[in-house]
Amino acid sequence: MSHSHGTTALSKMGKIIFYEDKHFGGHQYECSGDCADMLCYLNRCNSIMVESGCFMIYEQPVYNGQQFLVRKGEYPEFESWLGKNDSVCSCRVIPMGSSHEVKLFERMEYGGQMMALVEDCPDVMDMFQTNHIFSCKVIGGNWLFFENSNFRGRMYLIRPGEYTRFTEWGGMSARVGSIKRIMDY
């Protein structure tokens, strides 16, 4: 499944291999960028090898459903990326930027109080006296919003851009308990 055009730029970004069976067995699908729907390549996903880079994988096609962050390394079964089942239907490569900045708003469409972050925030309530973020603008870097404090619970990838309401990043509600930069460790 390798494409000849533009592979040099993509190979710097990352490379991930999805396997139908546990412990890297069965059919495989190799990817070095975003893939909106892997169901045409694989029926299920029970193990993953990230050769380089950092990816967000999604339970459903077109970057929907539960999201999981995977970095360089081996994931021999779906429990190893905290998955609840063998359903991985789309993925997104996460480019590593140098500077991180996000502006958070307590109302939709950038209304209410604005709060700026340039580093990780383990407890949004503690820092901003609210744990409801209704909209945001990502100036730099890629971020993870977590439902609960201390980087626990459901996570959402927040990429550079503008989000006028929480549903645009896939949130079920505006509740954000903690926020983390995605760094190149």
BATIGU-387246 format. One line per field, with one value per atom (N, C-alpha, C): residue in one letter; residue number from 1; z, y, x. Coordinates in steps of 0.05 Angstrom, whole numbers, plus 5000, padded with zeros to 4 digits. Layout:
r	(A	...)
k	(NUM	...)
pz	(Z	...)
py	(Y	...)
px	(X	...)
This chain:
r	(M	M	M	S	S	S	H	H	H	S	S	S	H	H	H	G	G	G	T	T	T	T	T	T	A	A	A	L	L	L	S	S	S	K	K	K	M	M	M	G	G	G	K	K	K	I	I	I	I	I	I	F	F	F	Y	Y	Y	E	E	E	D	D	D	K	K	K	H	H	H	F	F	F	G	G	G	G	G	G	H	H	H	Q	Q	Q	Y	Y	Y	E	E	E	C	C	C	S	S	S	G	G	G	D	D	D	C	C	C	A	A	A	D	D	D	M	M	M	L	L	L	C	C	C	Y	Y	Y	L	L	L	N	N	N	R	R	R	C	C	C	N	N	N	S	S	S	I	I	I	M	M	M	V	V	V	E	E	E	S	S	S	G	G	G	C	C	C	F	F	F	M	M	M	I	I	I	Y	Y	Y	E	E	E	Q	Q	Q	P	P	P	V	V	V	Y	Y	Y	N	N	N	G	G	G	Q	Q	Q	Q	Q	Q	F	F	F	L	L	L	V	V	V	R	R	R	K	K	K	G	G	G	E	E	E	Y	Y	Y	P	P	P	E	E	E	F	F	F	E	E	E	S	S	S	W	W	W	L	L	L	G	G	G	K	K	K	N	N	N	D	D	D	S	S	S	V	V	V	C	C	C	S	S	S	C	C	C	R	R	R	V	V	V	I	I	I	P	P	P	M	M	M	G	G	G	S	S	S	S	S	S	H	H	H	E	E	E	V	V	V	K	K	K	L	L	L	F	F	F	E	E	E	R	R	R	M	M	M	E	E	E	Y	Y	Y	G	G	G	G	G	G	Q	Q	Q	M	M	M	M	M	M	A	A	A	L	L	L	V	V	V	E	E	E	D	D	D	C	C	C	P	P	P	D	D	D	V	V	V	M	M	M	D	D	D	M	M	M	F	F	F	Q	Q	Q	T	T	T	N	N	N	H	H	H	I	I	I	F	F	F	S	S	S	C	C	C	K	K	K	V	V	V	I	I	I	G	G	G	G	G	G	N	N	N	W	W	W	L	L	L	F	F	F	F	F	F	E	E	E	N	N	N	S	S	S	N	N	N	F	F	F	R	R	R	G	G	G	R	R	R	M	M	M	Y	Y	Y	L	L	L	I	I	I	R	R	R	P	P	P	G	G	G	E	E	E	Y	Y	Y	T	T	T	R	R	R	F	F	F	T	T	T	E	E	E	W	W	W	G	G	G	G	G	G	M	M	M	S	S	S	A	A	A	R	R	R	V	V	V	G	G	G	S	S	S	I	I	I	K	K	K	R	R	R	I	I	I	M	M	M	D	D	D	Y	Y	Y)
k	(1	1	1	2	2	2	3	3	3	4	4	4	5	5	5	6	6	6	7	7	7	8	8	8	9	9	9	10	10	10	11	11	11	12	12	12	13	13	13	14	14	14	15	15	15	16	16	16	17	17	17	18	18	18	19	19	19	20	20	20	21	21	21	22	22	22	23	23	23	24	24	24	25	25	25	26	26	26	27	27	27	28	28	28	29	29	29	30	30	30	31	31	31	32	32	32	33	33	33	34	34	34	35	35	35	36	36	36	37	37	37	38	38	38	39	39	39	40	40	40	41	41	41	42	42	42	43	43	43	44	44	44	45	45	45	46	46	46	47	47	47	48	48	48	49	49	49	50	50	50	51	51	51	52	52	52	53	53	53	54	54	54	55	55	55	56	56	56	57	57	57	58	58	58	59	59	59	60	60	60	61	61	61	62	62	62	63	63	63	64	64	64	65	65	65	66	66	66	67	67	67	68	68	68	69	69	69	70	70	70	71	71	71	72	72	72	73	73	73	74	74	74	75	75	75	76	76	76	77	77	77	78	78	78	79	79	79	80	80	80	81	81	81	82	82	82	83	83	83	84	84	84	85	85	85	86	86	86	87	87	87	88	88	88	89	89	89	90	90	90	91	91	91	92	92	92	93	93	93	94	94	94	95	95	95	96	96	96	97	97	97	98	98	98	99	99	99	100	100	100	101	101	101	102	102	102	103	103	103	104	104	104	105	105	105	106	106	106	107	107	107	108	108	108	109	109	109	110	110	110	111	111	111	112	112	112	113	113	113	114	114	114	115	115	115	116	116	116	117	117	117	118	118	118	119	119	119	120	120	120	121	121	121	122	122	122	123	123	123	124	124	124	125	125	125	126	126	126	127	127	127	128	128	128	129	129	129	130	130	130	131	131	131	132	132	132	133	133	133	134	134	134	135	135	135	136	136	136	137	137	137	138	138	138	139	139	139	140	140	140	141	141	141	142	142	142	143	143	143	144	144	144	145	145	145	146	146	146	147	147	147	148	148	148	149	149	149	150	150	150	151	151	151	152	152	152	153	153	153	154	154	154	155	155	155	156	156	156	157	157	157	158	158	158	159	159	159	160	160	160	161	161	161	162	162	162	163	163	163	164	164	164	165	165	165	166	166	166	167	167	167	168	168	168	169	169	169	170	170	170	171	171	171	172	172	172	173	173	173	174	174	174	175	175	175	176	176	176	177	177	177	178	178	178	179	179	179	180	180	180	181	181	181	182	182	182	183	183	183	184	184	184	185	185	185)
pz	(5000	5000	5000	4990	4991	4966	4969	4947	4942	4916	4909	4913	4908	4909	4938	4943	4969	4993	4988	5011	5028	5017	5033	5055	5048	5068	5089	5080	5099	5117	5107	5123	5147	5144	5167	5189	5180	5199	5216	5204	5220	5203	5215	5202	5222	5215	5233	5218	5230	5217	5235	5223	5237	5229	5248	5244	5252	5237	5244	5269	5273	5295	5317	5341	5363	5356	5370	5367	5338	5323	5296	5275	5277	5258	5240	5219	5201	5181	5168	5148	5162	5146	5157	5138	5149	5134	5144	5126	5133	5125	5142	5137	5147	5133	5142	5144	5142	5144	5156	5148	5157	5141	5153	5139	5151	5134	5144	5147	5132	5134	5127	5147	5143	5138	5139	5136	5109	5089	5063	5062	5083	5084	5105	5128	5150	5162	5170	5183	5212	5225	5253	5259	5283	5290	5318	5321	5347	5356	5338	5347	5328	5339	5324	5329	5308	5311	5301	5318	5310	5306	5281	5275	5280	5275	5281	5283	5296	5299	5320	5318	5339	5324	5331	5318	5337	5328	5343	5327	5341	5327	5338	5320	5326	5323	5341	5341	5315	5305	5282	5258	5234	5211	5213	5197	5195	5222	5237	5262	5283	5285	5305	5326	5347	5368	5387	5404	5424	5410	5421	5410	5429	5417	5433	5420	5437	5428	5428	5405	5405	5395	5409	5402	5392	5385	5375	5395	5385	5402	5392	5408	5400	5418	5406	5420	5412	5427	5418	5419	5435	5435	5442	5437	5439	5467	5488	5515	5519	5503	5507	5498	5481	5476	5490	5510	5526	5511	5488	5473	5487	5481	5493	5474	5449	5429	5406	5385	5363	5340	5347	5326	5325	5304	5297	5268	5262	5235	5221	5236	5224	5241	5229	5244	5233	5250	5242	5252	5235	5243	5258	5279	5294	5290	5275	5271	5297	5301	5325	5320	5334	5331	5353	5351	5371	5394	5387	5409	5412	5436	5443	5454	5444	5456	5448	5468	5463	5479	5467	5481	5486	5511	5519	5526	5520	5525	5540	5558	5575	5561	5537	5522	5494	5480	5451	5435	5412	5394	5407	5425	5437	5456	5469	5487	5516	5533	5561	5566	5589	5597	5579	5572	5557	5575	5572	5588	5568	5573	5554	5568	5553	5564	5545	5556	5540	5550	5572	5582	5593	5602	5611	5635	5637	5659	5671	5694	5705	5717	5724	5736	5726	5706	5694	5715	5732	5752	5772	5780	5799	5788	5762	5750	5741	5731	5719	5733	5755	5770	5753	5731	5716	5702	5696	5680	5656	5647	5622	5602	5580	5559	5535	5526	5505	5477	5476	5450	5455	5433	5437	5410	5412	5388	5394	5377	5380	5362	5375	5361	5352	5369	5362	5377	5364	5375	5375	5382	5384	5413	5421	5449	5453	5478	5486	5507	5503	5525	5537	5564	5578	5593	5595	5610	5640	5651	5680	5686	5711	5719	5718	5719	5719	5695	5672	5646	5645	5656	5657	5642	5635	5622	5592	5578	5549	5541	5518	5508	5481	5474	5448	5437	5412	5398	5390	5398	5390	5374	5348	5329	5325	5313	5308	5291	5300	5286	5306	5297	5314	5317	5342	5348	5362	5348	5358	5380	5381	5402	5406	5430	5438	5420	5407	5389	5365	5358	5336	5342	5367	5373	5382	5379	5385	5413	5429	5457	5460	5480	5486	5502	5517	5533	5533	5546	5547	5570	5585	5608	5599	5610	5605	5632	5641	5667	5667	5646	5644	5615	5610	5583	5582	5561	5558	5530	5528	5502	5492	5466	5455	5447	5461	5458	5445	5433	5422	5443	5458	5481	5472)
py	(4976	5000	5025	5024	5048	5064	5090	5108	5122	5125	5136	5166	5180	5209	5219	5236	5250	5232	5209	5191	5203	5219	5229	5248	5265	5283	5267	5246	5230	5213	5202	5184	5199	5225	5241	5243	5242	5246	5221	5198	5174	5150	5127	5102	5084	5074	5057	5033	5009	4985	4972	4968	4956	4926	4909	4880	4870	4851	4840	4823	4808	4790	4801	4789	4796	4789	4802	4797	4798	4818	4826	4804	4790	4769	4776	4760	4764	4786	4794	4816	4841	4857	4882	4905	4929	4954	4974	4984	5003	5031	5051	5078	5098	5120	5141	5169	5169	5195	5191	5208	5205	5184	5169	5150	5151	5160	5165	5139	5118	5093	5069	5053	5030	5004	5006	4982	4969	4984	4972	4956	4960	4945	4923	4928	4909	4907	4882	4877	4884	4881	4886	4894	4903	4909	4900	4881	4870	4876	4887	4896	4918	4934	4957	4960	4967	4973	5002	5020	5047	5048	5049	5049	5076	5097	5124	5143	5165	5186	5180	5194	5194	5195	5178	5177	5177	5188	5185	5164	5143	5123	5125	5119	5123	5097	5093	5070	5068	5091	5091	5106	5102	5116	5146	5160	5190	5203	5192	5204	5208	5188	5188	5166	5168	5147	5153	5133	5137	5140	5157	5162	5152	5143	5134	5144	5153	5162	5140	5135	5115	5128	5122	5132	5109	5115	5094	5071	5047	5024	5002	4981	4957	4955	4949	4945	4918	4897	4869	4861	4875	4871	4896	4898	4924	4935	4918	4929	4946	4941	4956	4986	4992	5021	5030	5014	5020	5017	5004	4999	4979	4981	4963	4940	4943	4922	4924	4907	4906	4925	4946	4964	4989	4991	5015	5020	5042	5047	5071	5089	5111	5120	5135	5145	5172	5186	5213	5215	5223	5228	5255	5257	5281	5294	5316	5329	5342	5342	5354	5382	5401	5429	5437	5461	5470	5484	5502	5518	5510	5510	5503	5527	5532	5553	5548	5549	5545	5566	5577	5596	5582	5582	5568	5588	5582	5601	5587	5602	5590	5591	5603	5603	5594	5586	5579	5604	5599	5620	5641	5632	5648	5670	5663	5682	5678	5697	5694	5699	5689	5692	5676	5687	5673	5665	5640	5629	5619	5626	5617	5596	5577	5556	5553	5550	5543	5518	5507	5481	5464	5440	5421	5432	5423	5432	5407	5396	5372	5375	5400	5404	5431	5430	5454	5470	5456	5468	5484	5472	5484	5509	5509	5531	5554	5546	5567	5570	5555	5556	5548	5534	5522	5497	5477	5455	5451	5473	5473	5491	5479	5494	5491	5513	5511	5516	5530	5535	5540	5537	5542	5549	5562	5567	5556	5539	5528	5544	5559	5576	5559	5541	5524	5497	5477	5450	5434	5409	5391	5385	5383	5381	5357	5347	5328	5340	5339	5346	5320	5319	5295	5303	5284	5289	5294	5280	5282	5294	5302	5314	5293	5302	5284	5266	5277	5263	5235	5234	5209	5213	5190	5190	5193	5197	5200	5222	5218	5239	5248	5273	5284	5299	5294	5308	5335	5356	5383	5393	5396	5405	5435	5446	5475	5483	5504	5513	5525	5530	5542	5523	5522	5505	5522	5528	5546	5533	5506	5492	5465	5453	5428	5405	5405	5382	5381	5403	5404	5388	5383	5366	5338	5333	5307	5303	5325	5323	5318	5301	5295	5318	5331	5354	5374	5396	5417	5411	5389	5383	5376	5391	5385	5386	5363	5361	5367	5361	5366	5368	5381	5387	5381	5368	5360	5366	5377	5380	5353	5349	5325	5332	5321	5328	5305	5310	5290	5281	5260	5251	5237)
px	(5016	5000	5017	5042	5058	5054	5052	5048	5075	5082	5108	5108	5086	5087	5088	5108	5110	5117	5129	5135	5158	5175	5197	5187	5168	5156	5141	5126	5110	5127	5148	5165	5177	5181	5191	5169	5144	5121	5118	5117	5113	5105	5105	5097	5085	5061	5046	5036	5036	5027	5005	4982	4959	4957	4952	4950	4923	4912	4886	4887	4909	4911	4930	4927	4945	4974	4992	5021	5030	5019	5029	5025	5003	4997	4974	4970	4947	4952	4931	4933	4943	4958	4968	4963	4962	4959	4979	4995	5016	5007	5013	5004	5024	5027	5046	5033	5007	4993	4965	4946	4919	4905	4887	4871	4843	4823	4796	4780	4787	4772	4790	4797	4814	4798	4771	4755	4758	4767	4771	4798	4815	4840	4840	4827	4827	4799	4792	4766	4767	4790	4793	4822	4827	4855	4860	4879	4886	4914	4931	4957	4967	4985	4996	5025	5040	5068	5072	5082	5088	5118	5126	5155	5167	5152	5162	5138	5143	5122	5102	5080	5059	5032	5013	4987	4964	4942	4917	4901	4891	4875	4847	4828	4799	4784	4765	4747	4730	4722	4704	4716	4705	4715	4712	4727	4726	4731	4751	4760	4739	4721	4699	4703	4687	4688	4711	4716	4737	4764	4782	4808	4830	4852	4875	4900	4919	4945	4965	4979	5000	5026	5047	5074	5091	5116	5134	5135	5131	5131	5113	5111	5095	5070	5048	5023	5012	5019	5013	4983	4967	4938	4924	4898	4884	4884	4887	4888	4913	4934	4959	4956	4936	4932	4906	4897	4873	4847	4848	4824	4806	4780	4760	4753	4761	4755	4774	4770	4789	4781	4766	4756	4774	4790	4806	4800	4786	4777	4789	4802	4815	4839	4857	4880	4890	4904	4914	4943	4961	4988	4989	5005	5007	5035	5035	5061	5071	5097	5108	5117	5103	5111	5129	5141	5159	5145	5126	5114	5084	5075	5048	5033	5009	4992	4964	4946	4917	4902	4881	4864	4837	4829	4805	4783	4758	4736	4714	4701	4680	4653	4651	4626	4631	4610	4613	4620	4633	4641	4658	4677	4698	4686	4664	4652	4661	4654	4661	4691	4699	4727	4746	4769	4789	4812	4821	4843	4864	4889	4910	4928	4936	4954	4977	5001	5025	5038	5028	5038	5016	5023	5003	4988	4963	4946	4932	4942	4931	4903	4896	4869	4858	4841	4829	4813	4797	4780	4798	4819	4838	4850	4858	4872	4853	4829	4812	4785	4780	4755	4731	4735	4714	4726	4709	4720	4702	4690	4675	4688	4697	4709	4691	4678	4658	4670	4693	4705	4735	4751	4780	4792	4816	4832	4860	4870	4897	4916	4933	4952	4976	4985	5008	5008	5018	5021	4995	4998	4975	4971	4946	4938	4919	4918	4898	4881	4854	4835	4826	4826	4816	4791	4773	4748	4753	4772	4777	4804	4808	4834	4856	4881	4904	4905	4896	4899	4886	4861	4846	4820	4808	4782	4785	4763	4763	4782	4796	4814	4805	4812	4806	4830	4836	4858	4848	4864	4857	4881	4876	4898	4896	4918	4917	4892	4879	4855	4835	4811	4791	4767	4757	4735	4713	4691	4671	4654	4653	4638	4651	4647	4660	4654	4630	4624	4643	4656	4675	4700	4707	4730	4720	4694	4683	4673	4674	4666	4636	4629	4601	4590	4607	4600	4623	4620	4641	4660	4656	4673	4701	4720	4749	4762	4773	4785	4815	4828	4857	4865	4888	4897	4927	4936	4964	4974	4999	5011	5021	5019	5031	5059	5078	5106	5121	5143	5160	5180	5173	5189	5214)
